[in-house]
């Protein structure tokens, strides 16, 4: 199951990168990170993230993940 979802997500990431909608990066590694983060919400549903407010949740995730994706 992991490989199926990983392949699907990695392909979506590559499409977004090719369209200029996503920053460049290793699509396979980004897909794995996305799956692992998503799985954590299933296994531990309690969160301080505003999951009912899409914009607030996006802002929080960007604030957390942006430093990890910036090239140095």
Secondary structure as GFF3:
##gff-version 3
##sequence-region A 1 72
A	DSSP	alpha_helix	2	18	.	.	.	ID=ss1
A	DSSP	alpha_helix	27	43	.	.	.	ID=ss2
A	DSSP	alpha_helix	54	69	.	.	.	ID=ss3
###
